[in-house]
Amino acid sequence: MKNFTPPIESRSDDELITIAYSDDWDVEAVEQAREELNKRNISEDVQLQRLNALQPGYGSDAQVILERGEPLVTVATFSYQHQLLLVKSMLESEGIPCFTKDELTIQIQPLFSIPLGGIKLQVFESDVERALSILHESGYLIEP
């Protein structure tokens, strides 16, 4: 078994999650990180939620997402950023925190919009019903 500095078992949960799902780390480090996460009883669902929050696509929002500890749910998808920004600002003006996924990737490579499924507008799970209601009332969603 390889030794890493600092040792894998001494790292934070977020560091372990980042290592466990990385292609950049040594295979043995990945395995050790996954074993340590299992020892800490951190379920795969929780790991994936936290990984999504830690991904660079969320930028400075990652800390807010982690602190709230609530899953994000996609409420709408857009092919173009200008469409997203209009709807996002509408929801935020109603007090609903919004996050985007794949926005920067699609800005850089617009042709990736179709394979990625567009830019995702996400809200916390507890805000989904209100967000969908606002989108429906404003005509952005045909069905509630």
Secondary structure, DSSP 8 states (H G I E B T S, - for coil): ----SS-GGGS-HHHHHHHHT-SSS-HHHHHHHHHHHHHTT--HHHHHHHHHHHSGGGTTHHHHHHHHT--EEEEEEESSHHHHHHHHHHHHHTT--EEEESHHHHHH-GGGHHHHTSEEEEEEGGGHHHHHHHHHHTTS-S--
